[in-house]
Amino acid sequence: MNILKFKNGYVGNNRLVYCGRPKKDEYYVGQLLIGLGNPYSWKRNKKAKFQVKNLDESLTKYRKFTWKLICCYRDRKLDELQPWEFRYWQLMNLLAIAIMNNEIDGLVCWCTEIQDYVPIKGQEVCHTQILYAACLYMIDKELVCISELINQVNLQNLW
């Protein structure tokens, strides 16, 4: 999998998935949605859900957040998620399905460019690397949900 730094040439490429925060405000049940972006930002950002002190804290909290989503699905407790968290889980699950089916070649973010990325826990410099590892975990542990409800969400709408 390639982790690609956002460039105009990537926009709309159906073999790539944008993993940053959205440019437009989108709401669900009155809560701002963040696409597949990191809800924890160490930089001032009105689209982030939470402000943290530094990049390390941002990545640590994001890793815990993705684990929470995985556990809620595994333990059949998705109803305990807030609406924006449930939406995030839907997108993360769809991304795992696309990865599993070899439908995408790369994940696009604003942070880094890495060709043929292989996850190494603790070496991440970007939430997209953690997101990719979480999707691989979901696939490996057969925690991917394929249903009509999930398929109503479109990853290409994240551009």
DRENPA-3360 file (N, C-alpha, C; in nm, 2 decimals, always signed):
BEGIN
1 = MNILKFKN = +0.09/-0.12/+0.00/+0.00/+0.00/+0.00/+0.09/+0.12/+0.00 ~ +0.05/+0.22/-0.08/+0.12/+0.35/-0.08/+0.05/+0.45/+0.01 ~ +0.13/+0.52/+0.09/+0.08/+0.64/+0.16/+0.12/+0.76/+0.09 ~ +0.03/+0.84/+0.04/+0.07/+0.94/-0.05/+0.03/+1.08/+0.00 ~ +0.12/+1.18/-0.02/+0.10/+1.31/+0.03/+0.00/+1.38/-0.07 ~ -0.09/+1.45/-0.02/-0.20/+1.51/-0.10/-0.14/+1.60/-0.21 ~ -0.18/+1.57/-0.33/-0.14/+1.66/-0.45/-0.27/+1.66/-0.54 ~ -0.28/+1.76/-0.61/-0.40/+1.77/-0.70/-0.41/+1.66/-0.80;
9 = GYVGNNRL = -0.31/+1.60/-0.84/-0.31/+1.49/-0.93/-0.38/+1.36/-0.87 ~ -0.39/+1.36/-0.74/-0.45/+1.24/-0.68/-0.60/+1.26/-0.66 ~ -0.65/+1.38/-0.66/-0.79/+1.40/-0.63/-0.88/+1.33/-0.73 ~ -0.97/+1.25/-0.68/-1.07/+1.18/-0.76/-1.02/+1.05/-0.82 ~ -0.90/+1.01/-0.80/-0.85/+0.88/-0.85/-0.92/+0.77/-0.77 ~ -0.99/+0.69/-0.84/-1.07/+0.59/-0.77/-0.99/+0.47/-0.72 ~ -0.86/+0.47/-0.74/-0.77/+0.37/-0.68/-0.70/+0.42/-0.55 ~ -0.74/+0.55/-0.51/-0.69/+0.61/-0.39/-0.80/+0.65/-0.30;
17 = VYCGRPKK = -0.77/+0.65/-0.17/-0.87/+0.70/-0.07/-0.81/+0.81/+0.01 ~ -0.89/+0.92/+0.01/-0.85/+1.04/+0.09/-0.87/+1.01/+0.24 ~ -0.77/+1.03/+0.32/-0.78/+1.00/+0.47/-0.76/+1.12/+0.55 ~ -0.77/+1.24/+0.49/-0.76/+1.36/+0.57/-0.90/+1.41/+0.62 ~ -0.90/+1.52/+0.69/-1.03/+1.58/+0.73/-1.09/+1.65/+0.61 ~ -1.22/+1.66/+0.60/-1.29/+1.71/+0.48/-1.27/+1.86/+0.47 ~ -1.28/+1.91/+0.35/-1.27/+2.06/+0.33/-1.40/+2.13/+0.36 ~ -1.51/+2.06/+0.34/-1.64/+2.12/+0.37/-1.70/+2.06/+0.50;
25 = DEYYVGQL = -1.78/+2.15/+0.57/-1.84/+2.10/+0.69/-1.96/+2.01/+0.65 ~ -1.96/+1.89/+0.71/-2.07/+1.79/+0.69/-2.11/+1.75/+0.83 ~ -2.24/+1.74/+0.85/-2.29/+1.71/+0.98/-2.38/+1.58/+0.97 ~ -2.39/+1.51/+1.08/-2.48/+1.39/+1.09/-2.53/+1.40/+1.24 ~ -2.66/+1.40/+1.25/-2.72/+1.41/+1.38/-2.66/+1.53/+1.46 ~ -2.64/+1.64/+1.39/-2.59/+1.76/+1.46/-2.44/+1.76/+1.49 ~ -2.37/+1.65/+1.45/-2.23/+1.64/+1.49/-2.14/+1.65/+1.36 ~ -2.04/+1.73/+1.37/-1.94/+1.75/+1.26/-1.87/+1.62/+1.22;
33 = LIGLGNPY = -1.88/+1.58/+1.10/-1.81/+1.45/+1.05/-1.67/+1.49/+1.01 ~ -1.58/+1.39/+1.02/-1.44/+1.42/+0.99/-1.39/+1.32/+0.88 ~ -1.48/+1.25/+0.81/-1.43/+1.16/+0.71/-1.34/+1.06/+0.77 ~ -1.22/+1.03/+0.72/-1.12/+0.94/+0.77/-1.01/+1.01/+0.84 ~ -1.03/+1.14/+0.86/-0.92/+1.23/+0.92/-0.91/+1.19/+1.07 ~ -0.80/+1.23/+1.13/-0.77/+1.21/+1.27/-0.85/+1.31/+1.35 ~ -0.93/+1.26/+1.44/-1.01/+1.35/+1.53/-0.92/+1.43/+1.63 ~ -0.80/+1.39/+1.65/-0.71/+1.45/+1.74/-0.60/+1.53/+1.67;
41 = SWKRNKKA = -0.60/+1.66/+1.69/-0.50/+1.74/+1.62/-0.42/+1.82/+1.72 ~ -0.29/+1.82/+1.69/-0.19/+1.90/+1.77/-0.18/+2.04/+1.71 ~ -0.23/+2.06/+1.59/-0.24/+2.19/+1.53/-0.38/+2.25/+1.54 ~ -0.39/+2.38/+1.54/-0.53/+2.44/+1.55/-0.60/+2.40/+1.42 ~ -0.72/+2.34/+1.44/-0.80/+2.30/+1.32/-0.94/+2.29/+1.37 ~ -1.03/+2.36/+1.30/-1.17/+2.36/+1.34/-1.24/+2.24/+1.31 ~ -1.19/+2.15/+1.22/-1.25/+2.03/+1.18/-1.21/+1.91/+1.27 ~ -1.11/+1.93/+1.36/-1.07/+1.82/+1.45/-1.17/+1.82/+1.57;
49 = KFQVKNLD = -1.19/+1.71/+1.62/-1.28/+1.70/+1.73/-1.21/+1.74/+1.86 ~ -1.08/+1.71/+1.87/-1.01/+1.73/+2.00/-0.87/+1.79/+1.97 ~ -0.83/+1.88/+2.05/-0.70/+1.95/+2.05/-0.61/+1.88/+2.15 ~ -0.49/+1.84/+2.10/-0.39/+1.77/+2.19/-0.26/+1.85/+2.19 ~ -0.17/+1.81/+2.27/-0.04/+1.89/+2.29/+0.06/+1.87/+2.17 ~ +0.07/+1.75/+2.12/+0.18/+1.73/+2.02/+0.14/+1.61/+1.93 ~ +0.22/+1.58/+1.83/+0.20/+1.48/+1.74/+0.20/+1.34/+1.81 ~ +0.29/+1.32/+1.90/+0.29/+1.19/+1.97/+0.16/+1.16/+2.04;
57 = ESLTKYRK = +0.10/+1.26/+2.11/-0.03/+1.24/+2.18/-0.14/+1.22/+2.07 ~ -0.13/+1.29/+1.96/-0.23/+1.27/+1.86/-0.23/+1.13/+1.81 ~ -0.12/+1.08/+1.78/-0.11/+0.94/+1.72/-0.15/+0.84/+1.83 ~ -0.11/+0.86/+1.95/-0.14/+0.76/+2.06/-0.29/+0.76/+2.08 ~ -0.36/+0.88/+2.09/-0.50/+0.88/+2.11/-0.57/+0.82/+1.99 ~ -0.52/+0.85/+1.87/-0.58/+0.79/+1.75/-0.58/+0.64/+1.75 ~ -0.46/+0.58/+1.79/-0.45/+0.44/+1.79/-0.55/+0.38/+1.89 ~ -0.57/+0.45/+2.01/-0.67/+0.40/+2.10/-0.81/+0.41/+2.05;
65 = FTWKLICC = -0.84/+0.52/+1.97/-0.97/+0.55/+1.91/-1.00/+0.43/+1.81 ~ -0.91/+0.40/+1.72/-0.94/+0.29/+1.62/-0.96/+0.16/+1.69 ~ -0.88/+0.14/+1.80/-0.90/+0.01/+1.88/-1.04/+0.01/+1.94 ~ -1.09/+0.12/+1.99/-1.22/+0.13/+2.05/-1.33/+0.09/+1.94 ~ -1.31/+0.14/+1.82/-1.41/+0.11/+1.72/-1.41/-0.03/+1.68 ~ -1.29/-0.09/+1.67/-1.27/-0.23/+1.64/-1.34/-0.32/+1.75 ~ -1.31/-0.28/+1.88/-1.37/-0.36/+1.99/-1.52/-0.34/+2.00 ~ -1.57/-0.23/+1.97/-1.72/-0.21/+1.97/-1.79/-0.30/+1.87;
73 = YRDRKLDE = -1.72/-0.31/+1.75/-1.78/-0.40/+1.65/-1.76/-0.55/+1.70 ~ -1.65/-0.58/+1.74/-1.62/-0.72/+1.78/-1.71/-0.77/+1.89 ~ -1.74/-0.68/+1.99/-1.82/-0.71/+2.10/-1.97/-0.68/+2.08 ~ -2.01/-0.64/+1.96/-2.15/-0.61/+1.92/-2.20/-0.49/+2.01 ~ -2.12/-0.39/+2.02/-2.16/-0.27/+2.10/-2.15/-0.14/+2.01 ~ -2.18/-0.15/+1.89/-2.17/-0.03/+1.80/-2.27/+0.07/+1.85 ~ -2.38/+0.03/+1.91/-2.48/+0.13/+1.96/-2.42/+0.22/+2.07 ~ -2.31/+0.18/+2.13/-2.25/+0.27/+2.23/-2.16/+0.38/+2.17;
81 = LQPWEFRY = -2.15/+0.38/+2.04/-2.07/+0.49/+1.97/-2.15/+0.61/+1.95 ~ -2.09/+0.73/+1.96/-2.16/+0.85/+1.92/-2.18/+0.84/+1.77 ~ -2.28/+0.92/+1.71/-2.30/+0.92/+1.57/-2.18/+0.94/+1.48 ~ -2.09/+1.03/+1.52/-1.98/+1.06/+1.43/-1.88/+0.94/+1.44 ~ -1.87/+0.87/+1.56/-1.78/+0.76/+1.57/-1.84/+0.64/+1.49 ~ -1.97/+0.62/+1.49/-2.03/+0.52/+1.41/-2.00/+0.54/+1.26 ~ -2.01/+0.66/+1.22/-1.99/+0.70/+1.08/-1.84/+0.67/+1.05 ~ -1.75/+0.70/+1.14/-1.61/+0.67/+1.12/-1.59/+0.52/+1.11;
89 = WQLMNLLA = -1.65/+0.45/+1.20/-1.64/+0.30/+1.19/-1.68/+0.25/+1.05 ~ -1.80/+0.30/+1.00/-1.85/+0.26/+0.87/-1.74/+0.29/+0.76 ~ -1.68/+0.40/+0.76/-1.58/+0.44/+0.66/-1.45/+0.35/+0.68 ~ -1.41/+0.32/+0.80/-1.30/+0.24/+0.83/-1.32/+0.10/+0.78 ~ -1.44/+0.05/+0.81/-1.48/-0.09/+0.76/-1.48/-0.09/+0.61 ~ -1.54/+0.01/+0.55/-1.54/+0.01/+0.40/-1.40/+0.01/+0.34 ~ -1.31/+0.09/+0.41/-1.17/+0.09/+0.37/-1.11/-0.05/+0.38 ~ -1.14/-0.12/+0.49/-1.08/-0.25/+0.51/-1.13/-0.34/+0.40;
97 = IAIMNNEI = -1.26/-0.33/+0.36/-1.32/-0.41/+0.25/-1.24/-0.38/+0.12 ~ -1.22/-0.25/+0.09/-1.15/-0.22/-0.03/-1.01/-0.27/-0.03 ~ -0.94/-0.26/+0.08/-0.81/-0.32/+0.09/-0.81/-0.47/+0.07 ~ -0.90/-0.54/+0.14/-0.91/-0.68/+0.13/-0.94/-0.72/-0.02 ~ -1.02/-0.65/-0.09/-1.05/-0.68/-0.23/-0.95/-0.62/-0.33 ~ -0.84/-0.57/-0.28/-0.74/-0.51/-0.37/-0.80/-0.40/-0.47 ~ -0.89/-0.32/-0.41/-0.96/-0.22/-0.50/-0.89/-0.09/-0.49 ~ -0.79/-0.07/-0.40/-0.72/+0.06/-0.39/-0.57/+0.03/-0.39;
105 = DGLVCWCT = -0.49/+0.14/-0.43/-0.35/+0.13/-0.44/-0.28/+0.22/-0.33 ~ -0.36/+0.32/-0.28/-0.30/+0.41/-0.19/-0.40/+0.48/-0.10 ~ -0.34/+0.54/+0.01/-0.42/+0.62/+0.10/-0.35/+0.76/+0.10 ~ -0.43/+0.86/+0.08/-0.38/+1.00/+0.07/-0.40/+1.08/+0.19 ~ -0.30/+1.14/+0.24/-0.30/+1.23/+0.36/-0.22/+1.35/+0.33 ~ -0.20/+1.43/+0.43/-0.13/+1.56/+0.42/+0.01/+1.55/+0.48 ~ +0.05/+1.43/+0.53/+0.17/+1.42/+0.62/+0.29/+1.37/+0.55 ~ +0.28/+1.26/+0.48/+0.39/+1.19/+0.44/+0.37/+1.11/+0.30;
113 = EIQDYVPI = +0.48/+1.07/+0.24/+0.47/+1.00/+0.12/+0.56/+0.87/+0.14 ~ +0.50/+0.76/+0.13/+0.58/+0.63/+0.15/+0.53/+0.53/+0.05 ~ +0.61/+0.49/-0.04/+0.58/+0.38/-0.14/+0.59/+0.25/-0.07 ~ +0.50/+0.16/-0.10/+0.50/+0.02/-0.05/+0.51/+0.01/+0.10 ~ +0.42/+0.09/+0.17/+0.43/+0.10/+0.31/+0.40/-0.04/+0.38 ~ +0.48/-0.07/+0.48/+0.45/-0.19/+0.56/+0.45/-0.14/+0.71 ~ +0.34/-0.16/+0.78/+0.32/-0.11/+0.91/+0.42/-0.17/+1.01 ~ +0.48/-0.07/+1.09/+0.56/-0.11/+1.20/+0.51/-0.03/+1.32;
121 = KGQEVCHT = +0.45/-0.10/+1.42/+0.39/-0.03/+1.53/+0.49/+0.06/+1.61 ~ +0.45/+0.18/+1.63/+0.54/+0.27/+1.71/+0.63/+0.36/+1.62 ~ +0.63/+0.33/+1.49/+0.72/+0.40/+1.39/+0.63/+0.50/+1.31 ~ +0.50/+0.51/+1.34/+0.42/+0.59/+1.26/+0.45/+0.74/+1.28 ~ +0.43/+0.82/+1.17/+0.45/+0.96/+1.17/+0.31/+1.03/+1.13 ~ +0.22/+0.94/+1.10/+0.09/+0.99/+1.04/-0.02/+0.90/+1.08 ~ -0.14/+0.95/+1.10/-0.26/+0.86/+1.14/-0.29/+0.77/+1.03 ~ -0.27/+0.80/+0.91/-0.30/+0.71/+0.80/-0.23/+0.58/+0.81;
129 = QILYAACL = -0.11/+0.58/+0.86/-0.03/+0.46/+0.88/-0.10/+0.37/+0.99 ~ -0.15/+0.43/+1.09/-0.23/+0.36/+1.19/-0.36/+0.31/+1.14 ~ -0.43/+0.39/+1.06/-0.55/+0.35/+1.00/-0.53/+0.22/+0.91 ~ -0.43/+0.23/+0.83/-0.40/+0.11/+0.74/-0.37/-0.01/+0.83 ~ -0.29/+0.00/+0.93/-0.27/-0.12/+1.02/-0.39/-0.17/+1.08 ~ -0.48/-0.08/+1.12/-0.61/-0.12/+1.18/-0.69/-0.20/+1.08 ~ -0.70/-0.15/+0.96/-0.77/-0.22/+0.86/-0.71/-0.36/+0.83 ~ -0.58/-0.37/+0.83/-0.52/-0.50/+0.81/-0.55/-0.60/+0.93;
137 = YMIDKELV = -0.55/-0.54/+1.05/-0.59/-0.62/+1.17/-0.74/-0.67/+1.15 ~ -0.83/-0.58/+1.11/-0.97/-0.62/+1.09/-0.98/-0.73/+0.99 ~ -0.90/-0.72/+0.88/-0.91/-0.83/+0.78/-0.85/-0.96/+0.84 ~ -0.74/-0.95/+0.90/-0.67/-1.07/+0.96/-0.76/-1.14/+1.06 ~ -0.83/-1.07/+1.14/-0.91/-1.12/+1.25/-1.06/-1.15/+1.21 ~ -1.08/-1.13/+1.08/-1.22/-1.15/+1.02/-1.32/-1.06/+1.09 ~ -1.28/-0.93/+1.11/-1.37/-0.84/+1.18/-1.42/-0.73/+1.08 ~ -1.43/-0.77/+0.95/-1.49/-0.69/+0.85/-1.63/-0.72/+0.83;
145 = CISELINQ = -1.72/-0.62/+0.83/-1.86/-0.63/+0.82/-1.90/-0.60/+0.68 ~ -1.96/-0.69/+0.61/-2.01/-0.66/+0.48/-2.17/-0.67/+0.48 ~ -2.23/-0.56/+0.47/-2.38/-0.55/+0.47/-2.43/-0.44/+0.39 ~ -2.56/-0.44/+0.36/-2.62/-0.33/+0.28/-2.60/-0.20/+0.34 ~ -2.62/-0.19/+0.47/-2.60/-0.06/+0.54/-2.46/+0.00/+0.52 ~ -2.36/-0.08/+0.53/-2.23/-0.04/+0.51/-2.21/+0.01/+0.37 ~ -2.26/-0.07/+0.27/-2.24/-0.04/+0.13/-2.31/+0.09/+0.08 ~ -2.39/+0.15/+0.17/-2.46/+0.28/+0.13/-2.36/+0.39/+0.14;
153 = VNLQNLW = -2.25/+0.38/+0.21/-2.15/+0.48/+0.23/-2.04/+0.46/+0.11 ~ -2.00/+0.58/+0.05/-1.91/+0.57/-0.06/-1.78/+0.64/-0.02 ~ -1.67/+0.57/-0.03/-1.54/+0.63/+0.01/-1.50/+0.74/-0.09 ~ -1.54/+0.73/-0.21/-1.51/+0.83/-0.31/-1.57/+0.97/-0.28 ~ -1.67/+0.97/-0.19/-1.73/+1.10/-0.15/-1.64/+1.17/-0.06 ~ -1.53/+1.11/-0.01/-1.44/+1.18/+0.08/-1.36/+1.28/+0.01 ~ -1.34/+1.27/-0.12/-1.27/+1.37/-0.19/-1.34/+1.50/-0.19;
% end
